[in-house]
């Protein structure tokens, strides 16, 4: 039963995250990738993880990010 519930939850999360595709969302930038400094991590006001690409972003800054893709766990975008 747990597996069925988890599959349903994953489906709902993916549908919700897809609703943000090609839209701008406010993101609080939390940190920068160590392995690739062009990538940053932040969160929306709803605590969704957002991975974004940009030349330079100030950590701790809130900014509008265009969401370009997603999966059931995270959003991906450009600043």
PyMOL Python script that loads the backbone (N, CA, C, O; Angstrom):
from pymol import cmd

cmd.read_pdbstr("""\
ATOM      1  N   UNK A   1       0.818  -1.201   0.000  1.00  0.00           N
ATOM      2  CA  UNK A   1       0.000   0.000   0.000  1.00  0.00           C
ATOM      3  C   UNK A   1       0.859   1.262   0.000  1.00  0.00           C
ATOM      4  O   UNK A   1       0.516   2.260  -0.634  1.00  0.00           O
ATOM      5  N   UNK A   2       1.965   1.206   0.710  1.00  0.00           N
ATOM      6  CA  UNK A   2       2.847   2.364   0.767  1.00  0.00           C
ATOM      7  C   UNK A   2       3.363   2.725  -0.625  1.00  0.00           C
ATOM      8  O   UNK A   2       3.410   3.901  -0.984  1.00  0.00           O
ATOM      9  N   UNK A   3       3.741   1.737  -1.393  1.00  0.00           N
ATOM     10  CA  UNK A   3       4.255   1.962  -2.743  1.00  0.00           C
ATOM     11  C   UNK A   3       3.204   2.629  -3.626  1.00  0.00           C
ATOM     12  O   UNK A   3       3.525   3.524  -4.409  1.00  0.00           O
ATOM     13  N   UNK A   4       1.976   2.205  -3.505  1.00  0.00           N
ATOM     14  CA  UNK A   4       0.880   2.793  -4.291  1.00  0.00           C
ATOM     15  C   UNK A   4       0.704   4.258  -3.910  1.00  0.00           C
ATOM     16  O   UNK A   4       0.542   5.120  -4.774  1.00  0.00           O
ATOM     17  N   UNK A   5       0.737   4.527  -2.615  1.00  0.00           N
ATOM     18  CA  UNK A   5       0.591   5.893  -2.130  1.00  0.00           C
ATOM     19  C   UNK A   5       1.757   6.776  -2.591  1.00  0.00           C
ATOM     20  O   UNK A   5       1.544   7.918  -3.000  1.00  0.00           O
ATOM     21  N   UNK A   6       2.970   6.258  -2.527  1.00  0.00           N
ATOM     22  CA  UNK A   6       4.140   7.019  -2.961  1.00  0.00           C
ATOM     23  C   UNK A   6       4.092   7.315  -4.459  1.00  0.00           C
ATOM     24  O   UNK A   6       4.460   8.410  -4.888  1.00  0.00           O
ATOM     25  N   UNK A   7       3.644   6.352  -5.251  1.00  0.00           N
ATOM     26  CA  UNK A   7       3.513   6.575  -6.695  1.00  0.00           C
ATOM     27  C   UNK A   7       2.491   7.664  -6.992  1.00  0.00           C
ATOM     28  O   UNK A   7       2.705   8.505  -7.866  1.00  0.00           O
ATOM     29  N   UNK A   8       1.386   7.646  -6.265  1.00  0.00           N
ATOM     30  CA  UNK A   8       0.342   8.657  -6.453  1.00  0.00           C
ATOM     31  C   UNK A   8       0.857  10.041  -6.049  1.00  0.00           C
ATOM     32  O   UNK A   8       0.591  11.032  -6.729  1.00  0.00           O
ATOM     33  N   UNK A   9       1.590  10.100  -4.947  1.00  0.00           N
ATOM     34  CA  UNK A   9       2.160  11.363  -4.485  1.00  0.00           C
ATOM     35  C   UNK A   9       3.149  11.917  -5.509  1.00  0.00           C
ATOM     36  O   UNK A   9       3.153  13.118  -5.780  1.00  0.00           O
ATOM     37  N   UNK A  10       3.979  11.056  -6.074  1.00  0.00           N
ATOM     38  CA  UNK A  10       4.947  11.470  -7.091  1.00  0.00           C
ATOM     39  C   UNK A  10       4.216  12.047  -8.310  1.00  0.00           C
ATOM     40  O   UNK A  10       4.641  13.050  -8.882  1.00  0.00           O
ATOM     41  N   UNK A  11       3.130  11.409  -8.691  1.00  0.00           N
ATOM     42  CA  UNK A  11       2.322  11.871  -9.827  1.00  0.00           C
ATOM     43  C   UNK A  11       1.740  13.261  -9.550  1.00  0.00           C
ATOM     44  O   UNK A  11       1.760  14.132 -10.420  1.00  0.00           O
ATOM     45  N   UNK A  12       1.225  13.460  -8.339  1.00  0.00           N
ATOM     46  CA  UNK A  12       0.641  14.749  -7.956  1.00  0.00           C
ATOM     47  C   UNK A  12       1.718  15.832  -7.912  1.00  0.00           C
ATOM     48  O   UNK A  12       1.494  16.949  -8.379  1.00  0.00           O
ATOM     49  N   UNK A  13       2.885  15.507  -7.353  1.00  0.00           N
ATOM     50  CA  UNK A  13       3.984  16.471  -7.274  1.00  0.00           C
ATOM     51  C   UNK A  13       4.452  16.888  -8.666  1.00  0.00           C
ATOM     52  O   UNK A  13       4.706  18.067  -8.911  1.00  0.00           O
ATOM     53  N   UNK A  14       4.564  15.929  -9.570  1.00  0.00           N
ATOM     54  CA  UNK A  14       5.004  16.239 -10.928  1.00  0.00           C
ATOM     55  C   UNK A  14       3.991  17.144 -11.628  1.00  0.00           C
ATOM     56  O   UNK A  14       4.374  18.102 -12.300  1.00  0.00           O
ATOM     57  N   UNK A  15       2.720  16.846 -11.473  1.00  0.00           N
ATOM     58  CA  UNK A  15       1.678  17.669 -12.091  1.00  0.00           C
ATOM     59  C   UNK A  15       1.736  19.100 -11.544  1.00  0.00           C
ATOM     60  O   UNK A  15       1.621  20.064 -12.301  1.00  0.00           O
ATOM     61  N   UNK A  16       1.915  19.228 -10.237  1.00  0.00           N
ATOM     62  CA  UNK A  16       2.010  20.550  -9.615  1.00  0.00           C
ATOM     63  C   UNK A  16       3.240  21.299 -10.128  1.00  0.00           C
ATOM     64  O   UNK A  16       3.144  22.470 -10.497  1.00  0.00           O
ATOM     65  N   UNK A  17       4.387  20.633 -10.153  1.00  0.00           N
ATOM     66  CA  UNK A  17       5.612  21.283 -10.616  1.00  0.00           C
ATOM     67  C   UNK A  17       5.527  21.672 -12.087  1.00  0.00           C
ATOM     68  O   UNK A  17       6.054  22.713 -12.480  1.00  0.00           O
ATOM     69  N   UNK A  18       4.872  20.855 -12.904  1.00  0.00           N
ATOM     70  CA  UNK A  18       4.715  21.183 -14.328  1.00  0.00           C
ATOM     71  C   UNK A  18       3.903  22.456 -14.528  1.00  0.00           C
ATOM     72  O   UNK A  18       4.050  23.134 -15.545  1.00  0.00           O
ATOM     73  N   UNK A  19       3.050  22.785 -13.569  1.00  0.00           N
ATOM     74  CA  UNK A  19       2.240  23.998 -13.693  1.00  0.00           C
ATOM     75  C   UNK A  19       3.102  25.266 -13.653  1.00  0.00           C
ATOM     76  O   UNK A  19       2.622  26.347 -13.993  1.00  0.00           O
ATOM     77  N   UNK A  20       4.361  25.143 -13.243  1.00  0.00           N
ATOM     78  CA  UNK A  20       5.269  26.287 -13.189  1.00  0.00           C
ATOM     79  C   UNK A  20       6.115  26.444 -14.451  1.00  0.00           C
ATOM     80  O   UNK A  20       6.808  27.451 -14.596  1.00  0.00           O
ATOM     81  N   UNK A  21       6.078  25.481 -15.362  1.00  0.00           N
ATOM     82  CA  UNK A  21       6.885  25.557 -16.585  1.00  0.00           C
ATOM     83  C   UNK A  21       6.578  26.825 -17.367  1.00  0.00           C
ATOM     84  O   UNK A  21       5.418  27.200 -17.539  1.00  0.00           O
ATOM     85  N   UNK A  22       7.636  27.480 -17.838  1.00  0.00           N
ATOM     86  CA  UNK A  22       7.555  28.724 -18.617  1.00  0.00           C
ATOM     87  C   UNK A  22       6.932  29.883 -17.848  1.00  0.00           C
ATOM     88  O   UNK A  22       6.406  30.820 -18.449  1.00  0.00           O
ATOM     89  N   UNK A  23       6.990  29.822 -16.528  1.00  0.00           N
ATOM     90  CA  UNK A  23       6.501  30.914 -15.686  1.00  0.00           C
ATOM     91  C   UNK A  23       7.655  31.421 -14.836  1.00  0.00           C
ATOM     92  O   UNK A  23       8.652  30.728 -14.632  1.00  0.00           O
ATOM     93  N   UNK A  24       7.499  32.634 -14.351  1.00  0.00           N
ATOM     94  CA  UNK A  24       8.489  33.212 -13.448  1.00  0.00           C
ATOM     95  C   UNK A  24       8.042  32.991 -12.009  1.00  0.00           C
ATOM     96  O   UNK A  24       6.879  33.213 -11.670  1.00  0.00           O
ATOM     97  N   UNK A  25       8.968  32.556 -11.172  1.00  0.00           N
ATOM     98  CA  UNK A  25       8.684  32.380  -9.748  1.00  0.00           C
ATOM     99  C   UNK A  25       9.762  33.100  -8.940  1.00  0.00           C
ATOM    100  O   UNK A  25      10.906  33.229  -9.377  1.00  0.00           O
ATOM    101  N   UNK A  26       9.381  33.555  -7.777  1.00  0.00           N
ATOM    102  CA  UNK A  26      10.329  34.206  -6.878  1.00  0.00           C
ATOM    103  C   UNK A  26      11.140  33.130  -6.175  1.00  0.00           C
ATOM    104  O   UNK A  26      10.579  32.173  -5.642  1.00  0.00           O
ATOM    105  N   UNK A  27      12.459  33.286  -6.172  1.00  0.00           N
ATOM    106  CA  UNK A  27      13.363  32.290  -5.592  1.00  0.00           C
ATOM    107  C   UNK A  27      14.363  32.994  -4.676  1.00  0.00           C
ATOM    108  O   UNK A  27      14.944  34.015  -5.044  1.00  0.00           O
ATOM    109  N   UNK A  28      14.555  32.440  -3.489  1.00  0.00           N
ATOM    110  CA  UNK A  28      15.608  32.897  -2.591  1.00  0.00           C
ATOM    111  C   UNK A  28      16.833  32.040  -2.863  1.00  0.00           C
ATOM    112  O   UNK A  28      16.809  30.831  -2.636  1.00  0.00           O
ATOM    113  N   UNK A  29      17.907  32.659  -3.349  1.00  0.00           N
ATOM    114  CA  UNK A  29      19.125  31.926  -3.707  1.00  0.00           C
ATOM    115  C   UNK A  29      19.886  31.586  -2.426  1.00  0.00           C
ATOM    116  O   UNK A  29      20.230  32.469  -1.641  1.00  0.00           O
ATOM    117  N   UNK A  30      20.144  30.275  -2.228  1.00  0.00           N
ATOM    118  CA  UNK A  30      20.778  29.814  -0.992  1.00  0.00           C
ATOM    119  C   UNK A  30      22.265  29.521  -1.141  1.00  0.00           C
ATOM    120  O   UNK A  30      23.042  29.815  -0.233  1.00  0.00           O
ATOM    121  N   UNK A  31      22.674  28.945  -2.270  1.00  0.00           N
ATOM    122  CA  UNK A  31      24.099  28.642  -2.430  1.00  0.00           C
ATOM    123  C   UNK A  31      24.462  28.432  -3.892  1.00  0.00           C
ATOM    124  O   UNK A  31      23.604  28.391  -4.774  1.00  0.00           O
ATOM    125  N   UNK A  32      25.771  28.301  -4.118  1.00  0.00           N
ATOM    126  CA  UNK A  32      26.333  28.134  -5.456  1.00  0.00           C
ATOM    127  C   UNK A  32      27.002  26.768  -5.549  1.00  0.00           C
ATOM    128  O   UNK A  32      27.587  26.287  -4.578  1.00  0.00           O
ATOM    129  N   UNK A  33      26.914  26.152  -6.711  1.00  0.00           N
ATOM    130  CA  UNK A  33      27.559  24.860  -6.931  1.00  0.00           C
ATOM    131  C   UNK A  33      29.075  25.002  -6.829  1.00  0.00           C
ATOM    132  O   UNK A  33      29.658  25.940  -7.372  1.00  0.00           O
ATOM    133  N   UNK A  34      29.699  24.075  -6.137  1.00  0.00           N
ATOM    134  CA  UNK A  34      31.159  24.084  -6.017  1.00  0.00           C
ATOM    135  C   UNK A  34      31.795  23.572  -7.307  1.00  0.00           C
ATOM    136  O   UNK A  34      32.802  24.111  -7.767  1.00  0.00           O
ATOM    137  N   UNK A  35      31.200  22.531  -7.888  1.00  0.00           N
ATOM    138  CA  UNK A  35      31.780  21.917  -9.087  1.00  0.00           C
ATOM    139  C   UNK A  35      31.574  22.753 -10.350  1.00  0.00           C
ATOM    140  O   UNK A  35      32.388  22.690 -11.271  1.00  0.00           O
ATOM    141  N   UNK A  36      30.485  23.540 -10.400  1.00  0.00           N
ATOM    142  CA  UNK A  36      30.231  24.384 -11.563  1.00  0.00           C
ATOM    143  C   UNK A  36      29.651  25.714 -11.089  1.00  0.00           C
ATOM    144  O   UNK A  36      28.461  25.786 -10.782  1.00  0.00           O
ATOM    145  N   UNK A  37      30.461  26.760 -11.022  1.00  0.00           N
ATOM    146  CA  UNK A  37      30.026  28.035 -10.457  1.00  0.00           C
ATOM    147  C   UNK A  37      28.908  28.746 -11.222  1.00  0.00           C
ATOM    148  O   UNK A  37      28.406  29.770 -10.759  1.00  0.00           O
ATOM    149  N   UNK A  38      28.514  28.226 -12.374  1.00  0.00           N
ATOM    150  CA  UNK A  38      27.385  28.828 -13.109  1.00  0.00           C
ATOM    151  C   UNK A  38      26.037  28.359 -12.584  1.00  0.00           C
ATOM    152  O   UNK A  38      25.001  28.878 -12.999  1.00  0.00           O
ATOM    153  N   UNK A  39      26.033  27.387 -11.680  1.00  0.00           N
ATOM    154  CA  UNK A  39      24.785  26.829 -11.171  1.00  0.00           C
ATOM    155  C   UNK A  39      24.564  27.205  -9.712  1.00  0.00           C
ATOM    156  O   UNK A  39      25.488  27.208  -8.899  1.00  0.00           O
ATOM    157  N   UNK A  40      23.315  27.521  -9.408  1.00  0.00           N
ATOM    158  CA  UNK A  40      22.924  27.955  -8.071  1.00  0.00           C
ATOM    159  C   UNK A  40      21.715  27.143  -7.609  1.00  0.00           C
ATOM    160  O   UNK A  40      21.027  26.507  -8.406  1.00  0.00           O
ATOM    161  N   UNK A  41      21.479  27.186  -6.295  1.00  0.00           N
ATOM    162  CA  UNK A  41      20.340  26.495  -5.704  1.00  0.00           C
ATOM    163  C   UNK A  41      19.551  27.496  -4.873  1.00  0.00           C
ATOM    164  O   UNK A  41      20.120  28.346  -4.189  1.00  0.00           O
ATOM    165  N   UNK A  42      18.222  27.377  -4.947  1.00  0.00           N
ATOM    166  CA  UNK A  42      17.369  28.233  -4.135  1.00  0.00           C
ATOM    167  C   UNK A  42      16.033  27.564  -3.882  1.00  0.00           C
ATOM    168  O   UNK A  42      15.804  26.421  -4.278  1.00  0.00           O
ATOM    169  N   UNK A  43      15.150  28.302  -3.212  1.00  0.00           N
ATOM    170  CA  UNK A  43      13.817  27.780  -2.891  1.00  0.00           C
ATOM    171  C   UNK A  43      12.749  28.842  -3.163  1.00  0.00           C
ATOM    172  O   UNK A  43      12.978  30.043  -3.016  1.00  0.00           O
ATOM    173  N   UNK A  44      11.581  28.352  -3.563  1.00  0.00           N
ATOM    174  CA  UNK A  44      10.423  29.216  -3.756  1.00  0.00           C
ATOM    175  C   UNK A  44       9.790  29.489  -2.386  1.00  0.00           C
ATOM    176  O   UNK A  44      10.185  28.875  -1.395  1.00  0.00           O
ATOM    177  N   UNK A  45       8.813  30.402  -2.317  1.00  0.00           N
ATOM    178  CA  UNK A  45       8.107  30.616  -1.048  1.00  0.00           C
ATOM    179  C   UNK A  45       7.383  29.352  -0.550  1.00  0.00           C
ATOM    180  O   UNK A  45       7.032  29.257   0.626  1.00  0.00           O
ATOM    181  N   UNK A  46       7.164  28.382  -1.455  1.00  0.00           N
ATOM    182  CA  UNK A  46       6.512  27.120  -1.081  1.00  0.00           C
ATOM    183  C   UNK A  46       7.528  26.031  -0.752  1.00  0.00           C
ATOM    184  O   UNK A  46       7.176  24.861  -0.607  1.00  0.00           O
ATOM    185  N   UNK A  47       8.810  26.437  -0.635  1.00  0.00           N
ATOM    186  CA  UNK A  47       9.917  25.544  -0.271  1.00  0.00           C
ATOM    187  C   UNK A  47      10.259  24.521  -1.351  1.00  0.00           C
ATOM    188  O   UNK A  47      10.847  23.483  -1.046  1.00  0.00           O
ATOM    189  N   UNK A  48       9.905  24.793  -2.601  1.00  0.00           N
ATOM    190  CA  UNK A  48      10.297  23.914  -3.701  1.00  0.00           C
ATOM    191  C   UNK A  48      11.758  24.182  -4.043  1.00  0.00           C
ATOM    192  O   UNK A  48      12.184  25.336  -4.099  1.00  0.00           O
ATOM    193  N   UNK A  49      12.514  23.133  -4.269  1.00  0.00           N
ATOM    194  CA  UNK A  49      13.912  23.272  -4.675  1.00  0.00           C
ATOM    195  C   UNK A  49      13.980  23.776  -6.109  1.00  0.00           C
ATOM    196  O   UNK A  49      13.258  23.292  -6.982  1.00  0.00           O
ATOM    197  N   UNK A  50      14.851  24.749  -6.347  1.00  0.00           N
ATOM    198  CA  UNK A  50      15.042  25.291  -7.689  1.00  0.00           C
ATOM    199  C   UNK A  50      16.540  25.302  -7.993  1.00  0.00           C
ATOM    200  O   UNK A  50      17.336  25.863  -7.239  1.00  0.00           O
ATOM    201  N   UNK A  51      16.904  24.681  -9.096  1.00  0.00           N
ATOM    202  CA  UNK A  51      18.276  24.709  -9.586  1.00  0.00           C
ATOM    203  C   UNK A  51      18.297  25.660 -10.763  1.00  0.00           C
ATOM    204  O   UNK A  51      17.511  25.514 -11.700  1.00  0.00           O
ATOM    205  N   UNK A  52      19.204  26.646 -10.719  1.00  0.00           N
ATOM    206  CA  UNK A  52      19.196  27.632 -11.781  1.00  0.00           C
ATOM    207  C   UNK A  52      20.599  27.930 -12.282  1.00  0.00           C
ATOM    208  O   UNK A  52      21.598  27.744 -11.587  1.00  0.00           O
ATOM    209  N   UNK A  53      20.623  28.398 -13.516  1.00  0.00           N
ATOM    210  CA  UNK A  53      21.884  28.736 -14.168  1.00  0.00           C
ATOM    211  C   UNK A  53      21.935  30.239 -14.382  1.00  0.00           C
ATOM    212  O   UNK A  53      20.968  30.849 -14.837  1.00  0.00           O
ATOM    213  N   UNK A  54      23.068  30.821 -14.052  1.00  0.00           N
ATOM    214  CA  UNK A  54      23.259  32.249 -14.253  1.00  0.00           C
ATOM    215  C   UNK A  54      24.745  32.570 -14.169  1.00  0.00           C
ATOM    216  O   UNK A  54      25.519  31.818 -13.577  1.00  0.00           O
ATOM    217  N   UNK A  55      25.135  33.683 -14.759  1.00  0.00           N
ATOM    218  CA  UNK A  55      26.536  34.096 -14.713  1.00  0.00           C
ATOM    219  C   UNK A  55      26.956  34.454 -13.292  1.00  0.00           C
ATOM    220  O   UNK A  55      27.978  33.974 -12.802  1.00  0.00           O
ATOM    221  N   UNK A  56      26.173  35.293 -12.636  1.00  0.00           N
ATOM    222  CA  UNK A  56      26.523  35.708 -11.280  1.00  0.00           C
ATOM    223  C   UNK A  56      25.255  36.101 -10.540  1.00  0.00           C
ATOM    224  O   UNK A  56      24.454  36.898 -11.029  1.00  0.00           O
ATOM    225  N   UNK A  57      25.087  35.533  -9.363  1.00  0.00           N
ATOM    226  CA  UNK A  57      23.943  35.831  -8.512  1.00  0.00           C
ATOM    227  C   UNK A  57      24.470  36.036  -7.100  1.00  0.00           C
ATOM    228  O   UNK A  57      25.389  35.346  -6.658  1.00  0.00           O
ATOM    229  N   UNK A  58      23.888  36.972  -6.415  1.00  0.00           N
ATOM    230  CA  UNK A  58      24.278  37.211  -5.032  1.00  0.00           C
ATOM    231  C   UNK A  58      23.537  36.226  -4.121  1.00  0.00           C
ATOM    232  O   UNK A  58      22.308  36.161  -4.140  1.00  0.00           O
ATOM    233  N   UNK A  59      24.286  35.465  -3.329  1.00  0.00           N
ATOM    234  CA  UNK A  59      23.694  34.515  -2.387  1.00  0.00           C
ATOM    235  C   UNK A  59      22.878  35.305  -1.362  1.00  0.00           C
ATOM    236  O   UNK A  59      23.317  36.346  -0.873  1.00  0.00           O
ATOM    237  N   UNK A  60      21.685  34.794  -1.046  1.00  0.00           N
ATOM    238  CA  UNK A  60      20.802  35.469  -0.102  1.00  0.00           C
ATOM    239  C   UNK A  60      19.850  36.443  -0.765  1.00  0.00           C
ATOM    240  O   UNK A  60      18.998  37.034  -0.103  1.00  0.00           O
ATOM    241  N   UNK A  61      19.993  36.615  -2.079  1.00  0.00           N
ATOM    242  CA  UNK A  61      19.143  37.542  -2.828  1.00  0.00           C
ATOM    243  C   UNK A  61      17.893  36.820  -3.325  1.00  0.00           C
ATOM    244  O   UNK A  61      17.948  35.655  -3.719  1.00  0.00           O
ATOM    245  N   UNK A  62      16.773  37.529  -3.301  1.00  0.00           N
ATOM    246  CA  UNK A  62      15.532  36.988  -3.852  1.00  0.00           C
ATOM    247  C   UNK A  62      15.399  37.519  -5.273  1.00  0.00           C
ATOM    248  O   UNK A  62      15.599  38.708  -5.521  1.00  0.00           O
ATOM    249  N   UNK A  63      15.060  36.626  -6.208  1.00  0.00           N
ATOM    250  CA  UNK A  63      14.971  37.048  -7.601  1.00  0.00           C
ATOM    251  C   UNK A  63      13.907  36.258  -8.352  1.00  0.00           C
ATOM    252  O   UNK A  63      13.490  35.186  -7.913  1.00  0.00           O
ATOM    253  N   UNK A  64      13.475  36.797  -9.483  1.00  0.00           N
ATOM    254  CA  UNK A  64      12.530  36.097 -10.340  1.00  0.00           C
ATOM    255  C   UNK A  64      13.304  35.177 -11.277  1.00  0.00           C
ATOM    256  O   UNK A  64      14.264  35.593 -11.925  1.00  0.00           O
ATOM    257  N   UNK A  65      12.872  33.928 -11.337  1.00  0.00           N
ATOM    258  CA  UNK A  65      13.537  32.907 -12.143  1.00  0.00           C
ATOM    259  C   UNK A  65      12.517  32.311 -13.105  1.00  0.00           C
ATOM    260  O   UNK A  65      11.401  31.980 -12.705  1.00  0.00           O
ATOM    261  N   UNK A  66      12.899  32.174 -14.376  1.00  0.00           N
ATOM    262  CA  UNK A  66      12.017  31.529 -15.347  1.00  0.00           C
ATOM    263  C   UNK A  66      12.242  30.025 -15.270  1.00  0.00           C
ATOM    264  O   UNK A  66      13.359  29.545 -15.463  1.00  0.00           O
ATOM    265  N   UNK A  67      11.174  29.286 -14.988  1.00  0.00           N
ATOM    266  CA  UNK A  67      11.251  27.831 -14.876  1.00  0.00           C
ATOM    267  C   UNK A  67      11.207  27.240 -16.278  1.00  0.00           C
ATOM    268  O   UNK A  67      10.306  27.534 -17.063  1.00  0.00           O
ATOM    269  N   UNK A  68      12.196  26.400 -16.579  1.00  0.00           N
ATOM    270  CA  UNK A  68      12.306  25.817 -17.918  1.00  0.00           C
ATOM    271  C   UNK A  68      11.976  24.328 -17.944  1.00  0.00           C
ATOM    272  O   UNK A  68      11.605  23.796 -18.991  1.00  0.00           O
ATOM    273  N   UNK A  69      12.106  23.650 -16.805  1.00  0.00           N
ATOM    274  CA  UNK A  69      11.771  22.224 -16.740  1.00  0.00           C
ATOM    275  C   UNK A  69      11.610  21.823 -15.280  1.00  0.00           C
ATOM    276  O   UNK A  69      11.835  22.623 -14.371  1.00  0.00           O
ATOM    277  N   UNK A  70      11.215  20.568 -15.073  1.00  0.00           N
ATOM    278  CA  UNK A  70      11.004  20.098 -13.706  1.00  0.00           C
ATOM    279  C   UNK A  70      10.992  18.580 -13.663  1.00  0.00           C
ATOM    280  O   UNK A  70      10.944  17.907 -14.692  1.00  0.00           O
ATOM    281  N   UNK A  71      11.039  18.066 -12.451  1.00  0.00           N
ATOM    282  CA  UNK A  71      10.720  16.670 -12.183  1.00  0.00           C
ATOM    283  C   UNK A  71       9.833  16.678 -10.945  1.00  0.00           C
ATOM    284  O   UNK A  71       9.392  17.746 -10.520  1.00  0.00           O
ATOM    285  N   UNK A  72       9.563  15.527 -10.360  1.00  0.00           N
ATOM    286  CA  UNK A  72       8.637  15.519  -9.227  1.00  0.00           C
ATOM    287  C   UNK A  72       9.234  16.127  -7.964  1.00  0.00           C
ATOM    288  O   UNK A  72       8.499  16.437  -7.026  1.00  0.00           O
ATOM    289  N   UNK A  73      10.557  16.303  -7.922  1.00  0.00           N
ATOM    290  CA  UNK A  73      11.207  16.847  -6.728  1.00  0.00           C
ATOM    291  C   UNK A  73      11.628  18.305  -6.866  1.00  0.00           C
ATOM    292  O   UNK A  73      11.612  19.041  -5.880  1.00  0.00           O
ATOM    293  N   UNK A  74      12.003  18.736  -8.068  1.00  0.00           N
ATOM    294  CA  UNK A  74      12.651  20.039  -8.228  1.00  0.00           C
ATOM    295  C   UNK A  74      12.201  20.772  -9.480  1.00  0.00           C
ATOM    296  O   UNK A  74      11.656  20.192 -10.419  1.00  0.00           O
ATOM    297  N   UNK A  75      12.458  22.083  -9.450  1.00  0.00           N
ATOM    298  CA  UNK A  75      12.259  22.940 -10.610  1.00  0.00           C
ATOM    299  C   UNK A  75      13.635  23.347 -11.131  1.00  0.00           C
ATOM    300  O   UNK A  75      14.598  23.410 -10.367  1.00  0.00           O
ATOM    301  N   UNK A  76      13.724  23.623 -12.431  1.00  0.00           N
ATOM    302  CA  UNK A  76      14.975  24.045 -13.059  1.00  0.00           C
ATOM    303  C   UNK A  76      14.697  25.309 -13.851  1.00  0.00           C
ATOM    304  O   UNK A  76      13.683  25.402 -14.541  1.00  0.00           O
ATOM    305  N   UNK A  77      15.593  26.283 -13.755  1.00  0.00           N
ATOM    306  CA  UNK A  77      15.328  27.528 -14.448  1.00  0.00           C
ATOM    307  C   UNK A  77      16.568  28.331 -14.756  1.00  0.00           C
ATOM    308  O   UNK A  77      17.697  27.912 -14.499  1.00  0.00           O
ATOM    309  N   UNK A  78      16.317  29.514 -15.325  1.00  0.00           N
ATOM    310  CA  UNK A  78      17.389  30.448 -15.662  1.00  0.00           C
ATOM    311  C   UNK A  78      17.055  31.805 -15.055  1.00  0.00           C
ATOM    312  O   UNK A  78      15.893  32.195 -14.947  1.00  0.00           O
ATOM    313  N   UNK A  79      18.105  32.504 -14.665  1.00  0.00           N
ATOM    314  CA  UNK A  79      17.905  33.818 -14.043  1.00  0.00           C
ATOM    315  C   UNK A  79      18.299  34.915 -15.011  1.00  0.00           C
ATOM    316  O   UNK A  79      18.204  36.096 -14.678  1.00  0.00           O
TER     317      UNK A  79
END
""", "prot")
cmd.dss("prot")
cmd.show_as("cartoon", "prot")
cmd.util.cbc("prot")
cmd.orient("prot")
